[in-house]
Amino acid sequence: MTRPRDLARLALAWSIAAGTSLLPAASPQDRPDRPPYAQKSRPAPDQDRTRIRAEVNLVSVLVSVTDSHHRPAPDLAPDLFSVDEEGVAQKIEFFEPETQLPLDLVLMVDSSLSALKEMSNEQEAAAHFIRQVLRPGDRLAVYEFAENVTRLADFSDNVPQLQAAVRHIAPGAGTSIYDAVLLGARALNRRGSEHRRVIVLVTDAGETTSRSDFDSARKQAILSEALLYTIVIRSIKGESGRNTAGEHALETITDSTGGAVFYPNSPQELDAIFDRVDRELRTQYRLSYYPHPRGPANTFRKIAVRVQGDYEVRHRKGYFTAPE
């Protein structure tokens, strides 16, 4: 069904914190081996305090549906879907497969020393993903993160430039995962487009140096309406000595957005995981409804989407209403 211009995405983007740029240009003296477009950033502490009032009526939810073999399930009928908000059934006003709407993607790669062992494999898999995922209208930005989050390439469809940025990733101390999620979400918000928003995070899950915390990163990811796909590179296979708390935190943030977490068992699996993310992004559904009853201002509203049949369903778990 054809739907009108989706005002919810734009309104939610307006409601995100305003302020000065979070990505000041890095000094060439800091990293002489960097391409000229590399920029470092740390989260501004007051970024979430100033908000523009916005009226949000239509709520849109991207839904990923897979079968029992984890394969995307395309061409499902609208009457198989139902949606609740805070336990109250909602009327689906608009339903459409999201196969053509362009993507805005942020690719975040962990460059910490703890992730160094698999770096070359990650770089080549990411370069392959860039070449495969970008289609007409899509834009992708490349970031690395260690103690700081560094933008290596701004949103672009220039595949060779983006691949070169990935191959310029160099190791650094510290691992600021929460900062990476938060700043990636804000970068997507600043785009202000109606494209689908995606963050692909490649990391060992060993959070050590973020200025942001778990709650801030999770909230910003939800506010951005971005899907977070997390690929955890585990140098230690057993639980002993591994950062399982960090993995659990990332699983929680990722699940809140409707994305997915992957744990490759070998470097060779990275390409297959990137391929799976690409396929899923091309076989999603968008459900839109007018919430009834409308929730009070500045509150979190839980969403539950169900699909009849033997399917796994993933979607963002809710949204924040506009402040007064």
N, C-alpha and C positions, 0 to 999 in steps of 0.2 A: 504494500500500500504506500502510496506517495504521502509523505508527511510535509508539513510546512517547515520553514527554516527553524532549526532547533535553537530556541532562545535560551534554553537552560544552560547549555555549554558556555555561551557568552556571558550570561548573568553570573554564573559561578566563577568564571574567570575574573569578572569585575570585582567580585567579593574577596578575592585573594589580596593579601597584604600588598600595599603600594610602597614605594620608597625608592632610594637610589639604587643604582646598578650593583648587583652582587658580584660582578665579574670584572674587576679592574684589570687593565692590561698588565701582564707580567713584565718586569724589567728584563731587557735582553741580557743584562749581566747575570740575572738569576739562573737562567738556563740557556747558555749559549748554543746548546745542541738542539734547541727547540725550533720548530717552524715559527715564522713571525706571528702566526695567529694564536699561539698558545697563551692562555690566560689562567691565572690562579684566582681562587676565591675561597672565602670562608663565610659562613652564614652570618648575616647581620642580626644581632639579638632582638631588635625591635621590629623586625620585618612583619610580624603577624599582628601587630597592635593596631595599625591604622587600616581601616577598611572603608570601602565605599558601600553605601546602602544599595541593595539591589532587590528587586522583587522577582522571586523565582516561582513560576507556576508549573510549567511542564518539567517532569523528571524523566530523564532518559538513562537507560541502563544497557550497557553492552554485555552480552551473554555469550560465553563460550560453551559449546556442548560437544562432548566426546562420547564415543561408544565404549564398550567394555574392553576394547583393545587400545584405548587412548587415541583413536583416530577421530578427526573432526567429523561431525554429523551435519552435513549440509541439507538444504531443501526440506526442512521440517515445517509442518503446517502451523499457522498461528494458533489454532485452537488447542495445540498441545501445550502451550505456555500459560502459566498463571503467575501473578505477582502479588505479594502482600507487602504492606508497609506497617510496621509496628503491629503485626498480626492481623491487620484489617485488609481484606481482599480489595484490590484496586482494578478498575476497568482499564484494559490496555487500549489506548486510543490509536497508537501508531505502531506498526510492526514492519520491520524490513530486514532482509539479510544485509549485513555490512560487508560486502565484498569489493565495492568500488570506491568508497570514501577514502581519500588519501590519508596517509599516516604522517604524523610528526613523531620521530623517534629520537630518544637519547640513549646512546651506547656508553655505558660507564664501565671502565675496566680497572680493576684493582692492580696498582703498580707497586704495592708494598713489597718489601724484601721477603716477607713470608710467602708471597705468591710467585716469587721469582722463578722457581723451578719449572713451572709450566708456561712461562710467559710467551715463549716463541710459538708454542702450539695455540695459545689463546689468540695471539695476534693474527696468525694465519686463518684460524677459524672465524674470527671477527671480520677479517678482510673478505672472506668468502661470503659471509652473511650479508655484508654491505652490498656486494655485487648482486646477490640473489634477491634481497628483500625490496630494494628500491624500485618503484614503478613510477610512471608519469604522475606528477603531483606530489609525490612523497618527498619529505625532507628529513635529513638525519644529522645529528650533531655528535661529536666524539669527545668524551672526557676521560681523563685518568684521575685516579685518586690514590694518595698515600696519606700523609698528614694533611696536605691541602688537596682541594679539588681543582683540577686544571682543565680548562677547555682547550682542546687541541684543534678543533674545527667546528665552526658555527653551522647552523642548519643549512644544508646544501643537498643538491642532488648530483654533485660532481663526484662520481665514484672514485676516480684515481686520487683526487685530493683527500677524500675521506679515508681511503685505504692507506695513503701515505701517512696520515695523522695517526692511525692505529699502529703503524710500524715505527713511529717515533716515540712510542711509550717507553719510558725508562724507569728503572726501579727507584724507590724512595722509601724513607723511614715512615713508620706509623700506618694506621689503617682507619680512615674516617668514613665508615660506611653510612652512618646516619646523616652526616653532612652530604654525602653523595646523593642519597635518596632525596633529601630535602631540596638541595640545589637543582637536581635534575627536574623535580616537579615544578619548581619555580621557573626554570627556563622554559618549560612547556607552557606555563601560564602566561608568560610574557609574550609568547607567540600570538596569543589572542585569536587563533584560527578555530574553525569548526572541524578540523581534522581529528581523527582518532589519535589519542596520545598514548605513547608507549615508552617505558623505560626498560632497557635490557641491562642488567647488572651482572657482571662477572667478578667473583670475589672468592676468597677463602673463608669468609664470614668471621674473621678475627678482629672484631671491632676493638680499637685501642685509643684513638685520639680525637674523636668527634667533639666539637663544641655543642652540637645539637644532641638531644636525647631521643630515646625510642619513641616517646609520645609525640614529640614535635615532628619527627620524620614520618611517622604513620599518619598524623593528621594532615600534613602537607600533601602526602601522596593521595589521600582520599579527596582533599579539596581540589586537586588538579584533575581528577577523574582519569588519571593515567593508569593503564594496565602495567603492572610491574612483573617482569619475568626475571627470575633470579637463577643464575647458574653458579653453584657452589663447587669450587675446585678443592677437593679434600686431599691434602698431602698425606694425612694420616687416616687410614681406613677404619681402624677400630675406634671405639669411643674414648678409650684411655688416652689422655693427652690432647684430645681434639676439642675445639671450642663449640661444644654442643649447645651452650646457652646462646651464643651468637647465631647459630643456625636456627634455633627455635625462634629467636626474635625476628629474623628475616622471614621465616615461614609465616609468622603472624602478620607482618606488614604486607607481604606479598598476597596472602589470602584476603586481606581487607580490600585490596584493589581488584580482585577477580583474576589476578595473574596466576603464575605457576612457578614452583621451585623445582630445579633439576639438579641431580647429583651424578655427574658422569663418573663412570668407573675407570675410564682411561682417557687420555688425550684424544684418541681416535673417535670417541663418542661426541666430542664437541660439535663437529659438523652435523651429526644427526640431530642433536638438540636444537641447534640454530635452524635447521630445516623444519623441525616440528613447530617451532615458534612461528616461522614464516607461514606455514600451512594454516595454523590456527588463526592468525591475523586475517586471513582471507576467507574464513568461513565462520564469521560471528553473526550474531543477531542483535538488533537494537529494539528494545521495548520502551515505549514512552507512555506516561500516564499523568493525569492531574491528580495529585494526592488528595485524598478525602478520608478523614478530616485533615486539614492542614495543620502541621505541627507548629508549636510556638517558636518564636525567633531564637536563633543562636543555639539550637539543640541538634543532637545527632539522631537521625531517623533510620531505623534498621529496615533493610530491604531483604526479601526472600523471593527468589524466582524458582519455580518448579517446572519440570518438563515431564510429561507422561512418557513412560517407557524406561528401558534399562540404560540410562544415560548418566554421565557425570556432568554436573552443571556448575559453572563458576561465573561469578559476577561480583562487582563491588558490593560490600556488605551494608552500605548505607550512604548517607550524605548529610552535610551540615546545612541547616536552614540559615537564611540570611540574618545577620544581626539587625537589631532595631535601629 
